[in-house]
Amino acid sequence: MKKLKLIVSTLIFVSLFGCANSDNQNSNKSENDTAVSYNSDCLRFESVDDGYKVVGVTNYNVENIYISSMYNEKPIIGIEKGALFGCYFLKNLTLPFIDTYLGYYFGATEYRDNSSYVPESLKTITILGGTSIPEYAFYECSSLTMITIPSGVTSIGSFAFDRCSSLKNLTLPFIDTYLGYYFGATEYRDNSSYVPESLKTITILGGTSIPEYAFYECSSLTMITIPSGVTSIGSFAFDGCSSLERVNYEGTISQWASIDFSDLVDYPRFSNPLSMKKLYIDGKLFQEENIVLDGIEEIGSFAFAGCDFIKTITIPSSVKSIGFEAFYGCLSSLQRVDYEGTISEWASIDFGSTITNLLSIKKLFINGKLFQEENIILEGIEKIGSFAFSNCDFIKTITIPSSVTSIGYAAFSDCSTLTNITIPYSVTSIGAYAFEYCYSLTIYCEASSKPSEWNDYWNPTDRPVYWGNEWHYDNGVPTLN
């Protein structure tokens, strides 16, 4: 009697709740069978040369169907037209791939019939594999509330989610254009007309960029998740997301700081969730006043733009570049920046602008001390970065070592107190405006004439320049002949 009850209970569970193919199912297939159907729970399979295809179901009352990528240690390589026909109570469907419009698996002959064949009970779709989502894949599947696309997918066709009017949660492997494109929009301005108002959460699994206008005027979105692999976020990416409550970032604050927001020249606040005070890291709203960065080589353009809650930042010596206006709009609250390297290492950083260089605004601390040295001796570096000493009005002299081969764009521009500088033979390249507005400066060059790789505007203010045959060293001091 107990055995009978167990059998009945098992049949009821499979009938009402779900069925799945196991990756290691056993069958009665003989070596000579080549096109015979096999049952696995409620699924029917047919063997083909390289694997199996799903050809039908045996239980039409099932609510959950899970079709894995393998059966009998061979791949599932196809799902026959109408294989899932009659599953009128189906709620959740997991597929190994989707290689056509969804309705095909339920008996539809074209994508326009999706709504007539896909059961209204179906709410969630999970795709396990494949490399592409066809155009019109889920067209007018108006009952779906959640769709999950795996990270291995590399292309999503146009209109893939068009008229999915009940969709609430969408997981994408990447986003390579404005969101509305996947719903049928022809330009970003139409996001609000095509992305359904029901859609609340977007999870991005991979990719390296969030395009400009990606979520423009997607006013119903409340939560977006961004992976740690993203290295750039375009302008206006989140503009008009009036209901957005949080952006979950799966990396660290150091990784976030290295993201490039270089397109945000006019409106940085529209694309940086950190400045919008909506960035969540490790599940927590990030509003730390004291930030310690580590393990990164660059701080992206506008990385901390508009972050008026930041008081201190620690920058590691590994940083090689600091992007355009990285600290735009936060200088009034920023009290100090602690740099873990030397002044020579700081000088070799490429800066995107004058304001980016915290040395010029007198907030840079090296070895725990505010750096305001009047006479600077550089050593052990091969270049002086763009804007390295720009607008540093406290510097009188700088000694450049013979290891330096290049001086970047506007490296010493607006150094109004700089009185003299010697440029060694080793310097073969100087960027434009390197010594612009240095009105107190006299320049001594070891080269006998201007090297070809020195920009024509390296000394646009026409400060006095003496070439190697016009002067000599007297006890280490440049002296005119």
C-alpha positions in Angstrom: 0.0 0.0 0.0 2.8 2.4 0.9 4.6 1.6 -2.4 1.3 2.4 -4.3 1.0 5.8 -2.6 4.7 6.7 -3.5 4.0 5.9 -7.2 0.8 7.9 -7.2 2.6 10.9 -5.5 5.4 10.8 -8.0 3.0 10.8 -11.0 1.1 13.7 -9.5 4.3 15.7 -9.0 5.5 15.2 -12.6 2.0 15.9 -14.0 1.4 19.1 -12.2 4.8 20.6 -11.7 7.4 19.7 -14.3 9.5 17.5 -16.4 13.1 17.5 -17.6 15.6 15.5 -19.6 18.6 14.3 -17.7 22.0 14.6 -19.1 22.7 10.9 -18.4 19.3 9.3 -19.3 19.4 5.6 -20.1 17.3 4.2 -22.9 16.5 0.9 -24.6 18.1 2.1 -27.8 19.9 -0.7 -29.7 22.9 -0.1 -31.9 20.8 -0.4 -35.0 18.2 2.2 -34.0 18.7 5.5 -35.9 15.3 7.3 -35.8 13.4 6.0 -32.9 11.6 8.1 -30.2 12.4 7.9 -26.5 10.6 9.1 -23.5 12.3 11.0 -20.6 9.9 12.1 -17.9 7.3 13.9 -20.1 9.6 14.7 -23.1 9.9 12.7 -26.2 13.2 12.6 -28.2 14.2 11.3 -31.5 17.7 10.2 -32.3 19.5 11.8 -35.2 23.0 11.4 -36.5 24.8 13.7 -34.1 22.4 13.8 -31.1 18.8 14.1 -30.3 15.9 16.4 -31.1 12.8 17.0 -29.0 9.7 15.8 -30.8 6.9 16.1 -28.3 5.6 15.7 -24.8 3.7 12.9 -23.1 2.0 15.1 -20.4 0.1 18.2 -21.5 -0.7 19.3 -18.0 2.8 20.0 -17.0 3.7 23.5 -15.6 7.5 23.4 -15.9 9.6 22.1 -18.7 13.4 22.0 -18.5 15.3 20.9 -21.7 19.0 20.7 -21.0 21.7 20.8 -23.6 22.4 17.0 -23.4 20.5 13.7 -23.5 22.1 10.3 -23.3 25.5 12.0 -23.4 24.7 13.5 -26.8 23.7 17.1 -27.6 20.1 18.3 -28.1 20.5 19.7 -31.6 16.9 20.6 -32.4 13.3 21.1 -31.2 10.7 20.0 -33.7 7.9 22.3 -34.8 4.9 21.8 -32.5 7.0 19.7 -30.0 5.4 21.6 -27.1 1.9 21.9 -28.7 -0.9 21.4 -26.2 1.1 22.4 -23.1 -1.7 24.9 -22.1 -0.7 25.0 -18.4 3.0 25.6 -19.0 4.4 28.4 -16.7 8.1 28.1 -16.9 10.2 26.9 -19.9 14.0 26.3 -20.0 15.5 25.8 -23.5 19.0 24.7 -24.5 18.9 27.4 -27.2 16.3 29.3 -29.3 17.0 29.1 -33.1 13.7 30.5 -34.3 10.6 32.3 -33.1 9.2 30.8 -29.9 5.8 30.0 -31.3 7.4 27.5 -33.7 8.0 25.0 -30.9 4.2 25.3 -30.1 3.1 24.8 -33.7 3.1 28.3 -35.2 4.1 28.7 -38.9 5.3 32.3 -38.6 6.4 34.7 -35.9 3.2 36.7 -36.2 1.4 33.7 -34.7 3.4 33.6 -31.5 0.5 35.1 -29.5 -1.9 32.4 -30.9 0.3 29.4 -30.1 2.4 30.3 -27.1 0.2 29.5 -24.1 -0.9 32.5 -22.0 0.1 30.6 -18.9 3.8 30.8 -19.9 5.5 33.4 -17.7 9.3 32.7 -17.7 11.8 31.7 -20.4 15.4 30.8 -19.6 17.8 30.1 -22.5 20.8 28.0 -21.5 23.0 28.3 -24.5 23.4 29.1 -28.2 25.1 32.1 -29.7 22.3 34.2 -31.1 18.7 35.2 -30.4 16.8 35.4 -33.7 14.8 38.5 -34.7 11.2 38.3 -33.6 12.1 35.4 -31.2 9.6 36.5 -28.6 7.4 38.7 -30.7 4.0 39.4 -29.1 4.6 36.9 -26.3 2.5 39.2 -24.2 2.2 36.9 -21.2 6.0 36.6 -20.5 7.2 38.4 -17.4 10.8 37.2 -17.3 13.3 36.3 -20.0 16.9 35.2 -19.3 19.5 35.2 -22.1 22.9 33.6 -21.3 26.3 35.2 -21.4 27.4 33.1 -24.4 25.0 34.7 -26.8 26.8 37.2 -29.0 23.9 38.7 -31.1 20.3 39.6 -30.5 18.1 40.3 -33.5 15.9 43.3 -34.0 12.3 43.0 -32.6 13.4 40.1 -30.5 11.2 41.3 -27.6 8.8 43.4 -29.5 5.3 43.6 -27.9 6.3 41.6 -24.8 3.9 43.9 -23.0 4.0 42.1 -19.6 7.8 41.7 -19.4 9.1 42.7 -15.9 12.6 41.2 -15.7 15.1 40.9 -18.6 18.6 39.4 -18.4 20.9 40.2 -21.3 24.4 38.9 -22.2 25.4 42.5 -23.2 23.9 45.7 -24.4 25.4 47.0 -27.6 22.8 49.6 -28.6 19.8 51.5 -27.1 17.5 49.1 -25.3 14.5 49.9 -27.5 16.2 48.4 -30.5 15.5 44.9 -29.1 11.9 45.9 -28.9 11.5 47.3 -32.4 12.6 50.9 -32.0 14.6 52.5 -34.9 16.3 55.2 -32.8 17.0 55.8 -29.1 14.4 58.5 -28.9 11.8 55.8 -29.3 12.9 53.9 -26.3 9.9 55.1 -24.3 7.4 54.1 -27.0 8.8 50.5 -27.4 10.2 49.4 -24.1 7.2 48.2 -22.1 6.1 50.1 -19.0 6.0 46.8 -17.2 9.8 46.3 -17.5 11.4 47.1 -14.1 14.7 45.3 -13.9 17.6 44.8 -16.4 20.6 42.6 -15.7 23.6 42.8 -18.0 25.8 39.8 -17.8 28.8 40.8 -19.9 30.2 43.2 -22.5 32.7 46.0 -22.0 30.6 49.0 -22.6 27.2 50.6 -22.0 26.4 52.6 -25.2 25.3 56.2 -25.2 21.5 56.6 -24.7 21.3 52.9 -23.7 18.4 53.4 -21.3 17.4 56.8 -22.5 13.9 57.6 -21.2 13.2 54.1 -20.0 11.2 55.7 -17.3 9.7 52.5 -15.9 13.1 50.9 -15.0 13.8 50.7 -11.3 17.0 48.6 -11.2 19.9 47.9 -13.6 22.8 45.5 -12.9 26.1 46.2 -14.6 29.0 43.6 -14.7 32.5 44.3 -13.5 33.9 43.9 -17.0 32.4 47.2 -18.2 35.1 49.7 -19.0 33.1 52.6 -20.6 29.7 54.1 -20.2 28.4 56.5 -22.9 26.7 59.8 -22.6 23.1 60.0 -21.5 23.1 56.3 -20.8 20.6 56.7 -17.9 19.0 60.0 -18.9 15.3 60.1 -18.4 15.3 57.0 -16.1 12.9 58.8 -13.8 12.0 55.7 -11.8 15.5 54.3 -11.4 16.3 53.5 -7.8 19.5 51.6 -8.0 22.3 50.5 -10.3 24.0 47.4 -9.0 27.7 47.1 -9.9 29.3 43.7 -9.5 32.8 45.0 -9.2 34.7 47.2 -6.6 34.9 50.9 -6.3 38.4 50.7 -7.7 37.1 49.0 -10.8 34.3 51.5 -11.1 36.8 54.4 -10.9 38.6 53.0 -13.9 35.4 53.2 -16.1 35.7 55.8 -18.8 32.9 58.3 -19.0 34.7 60.3 -21.7 31.5 61.3 -23.6 30.1 63.3 -20.7 31.7 66.6 -21.5 28.5 68.6 -21.1 26.3 66.5 -18.9 28.3 64.1 -16.7 25.5 63.6 -14.2 23.3 61.8 -16.7 25.6 58.8 -17.0 27.4 58.3 -13.7 25.2 56.5 -11.1 27.8 57.3 -8.5 27.2 61.0 -8.8 23.5 60.3 -9.1 23.8 58.6 -5.7 22.2 55.4 -7.0 25.3 53.2 -7.3 25.2 50.0 -5.2 28.3 48.0 -4.5 28.1 44.7 -2.6 24.4 45.4 -2.1 25.0 48.7 -0.4 24.4 52.3 -1.6 27.9 53.7 -2.1 28.4 57.0 -0.4 31.7 56.6 1.3 33.4 59.8 2.2 36.9 58.3 2.3 37.8 56.2 -0.8 40.9 54.0 -1.1 41.6 52.8 -4.6 43.9 49.9 -5.4 45.1 47.6 -8.1 44.2 49.9 -11.1 46.2 51.6 -13.8 43.7 54.4 -14.7 41.0 56.6 -13.3 38.5 57.2 -16.0 37.2 60.5 -17.4 34.5 61.9 -15.1 35.0 59.0 -12.7 34.0 61.0 -9.6 32.3 63.9 -11.4 29.6 65.4 -9.3 30.4 63.3 -6.2 30.1 66.0 -3.7 30.1 63.6 -0.7 33.8 62.6 -1.1 36.3 64.0 1.3 39.5 62.0 0.7 40.8 59.7 -2.0 43.8 57.5 -1.9 45.4 56.8 -5.3 47.9 53.9 -5.7 51.2 54.3 -7.5 50.0 51.8 -10.2 47.9 54.5 -11.8 49.2 55.6 -15.2 46.5 57.9 -16.3 43.7 60.1 -14.9 41.0 61.0 -17.3 39.4 64.2 -18.3 37.7 66.0 -15.5 37.9 62.9 -13.3 37.0 65.1 -10.2 34.7 67.5 -11.9 32.2 69.1 -9.4 33.7 67.5 -6.3 36.6 69.7 -5.6 34.8 71.8 -3.0 34.1 68.9 -0.8 37.4 67.0 -1.5 39.9 67.8 1.2 42.9 65.8 0.3 44.2 63.2 -2.1 46.9 60.8 -0.8 49.2 59.4 -3.5 51.1 56.3 -2.6 54.0 56.9 -5.0 56.7 59.6 -5.4 56.5 63.0 -7.1 58.4 61.6 -10.0 55.8 58.8 -10.4 53.1 61.4 -10.2 54.7 63.5 -12.9 54.7 60.5 -15.3 50.9 60.2 -15.1 48.9 61.4 -18.1 46.2 63.8 -17.0 43.1 64.6 -19.1 42.9 68.2 -18.0 44.3 70.8 -15.6 41.6 70.3 -13.0 42.3 66.6 -13.0 45.8 67.3 -11.7 45.2 67.6 -7.9 48.8 68.9 -7.5 47.7 72.2 -9.1 44.8 72.7 -6.7 47.1 72.1 -3.7 45.3 69.0 -2.4 47.9 66.3 -3.2 49.6 64.6 -0.3 52.7 62.5 -0.7 54.2 60.6 2.2 51.4 62.1 4.3 52.5 65.7 3.6 50.9 68.3 1.4 53.2 68.7 -1.6 54.2 72.3 -2.3 57.9 72.0 -3.0 59.3 75.0 -4.9 62.3 73.1 -6.3 61.5 69.7 -7.8 64.0 67.0 -8.8 62.6 64.2 -10.9 64.3 60.9 -11.2 63.9 57.4 -12.7 61.0 58.2 -15.1 60.8 58.0 -18.9 58.1 60.7 -19.5 56.4 63.7 -18.1 52.7 63.3 -18.6 50.2 65.7 -20.1 49.2 68.5 -17.7 51.7 67.0 -15.1 52.6 70.4 -13.6 50.0 72.6 -15.3 48.9 75.6 -13.3 51.3 74.8 -10.4 52.0 78.4 -9.4 54.3 77.5 -6.5 57.1 75.8 -8.5 60.3 77.7 -9.3 62.7 75.0 -10.7 62.4 71.5 -12.0 65.2 69.1 -12.8 64.5 66.7 -15.6 66.6 63.5 -15.6 68.3 62.2 -18.8 66.0 59.1 -18.6 63.1 61.3 -19.8 62.3 61.0 -23.6 59.0 62.8 -23.8 57.1 65.7 -22.3 53.4 65.7 -22.7 50.7 68.1 -23.8 50.6 71.3 -21.6 52.9 69.6 -19.1 54.1 72.9 -17.6 51.5 75.3 -18.9 50.6 78.2 -16.6 53.5 77.6 -14.3 53.8 81.4 -13.7 56.6 81.1 -11.1 58.8 78.6 -12.9 62.0 80.5 -13.7 64.2 78.1 -15.6 64.3 74.6 -16.9 66.9 72.4 -18.7 65.7 70.0 -21.3 68.2 67.1 -21.8 69.3 65.5 -25.1 67.2 62.5 -24.3 63.9 64.4 -24.8 62.9 63.6 -28.4 59.2 64.5 -28.1 57.4 67.5 -26.6 53.7 68.1 -26.9 51.9 71.2 -27.8 51.6 74.1 -25.3 54.1 72.4 -23.0 55.4 75.7 -21.7 52.4 78.0 -22.5 52.0 81.1 -20.2 55.2 80.4 -18.3 56.0 84.1 -18.3 59.0 83.9 -15.9 60.6 81.0 -17.7 64.0 80.7 -19.4 64.5 77.4 -21.3 67.9 75.7 -21.8 68.0 72.9 -24.3 71.0 70.5 -24.6 70.0 69.8 -28.2 71.6 72.2 -30.7 68.3 72.8 -32.5 64.6 71.8 -32.2 64.2 68.0 -32.7 61.6 67.1 -35.4 59.3 65.5 -32.9 58.9 68.6 -30.8 55.5 70.1 -31.6 55.7 73.5 -33.4 53.7 74.9 -30.5 55.8 73.5 -27.7 56.7 77.1 -26.6 53.8 79.2 -27.9 54.4 82.1 -25.5 57.9 82.5 -27.0 59.8 82.3 -23.8 63.6 82.7 -24.2 65.2 79.4 -25.5 69.0 78.8 -25.6 70.3 75.8 -27.6 73.2 73.6 -26.7 75.9 75.7 -28.5 74.8 78.9 -26.8 75.4 77.9 -23.1 77.4 75.6 -20.9 77.2 74.2 -17.3 79.1 76.0 -14.7 79.1 73.9 -11.5 75.9 72.3 -12.7 74.2 75.6 -13.5 73.3 76.6 -17.1 75.4 79.6 -18.1 75.4 81.5 -21.3 78.6 81.5 -23.4 
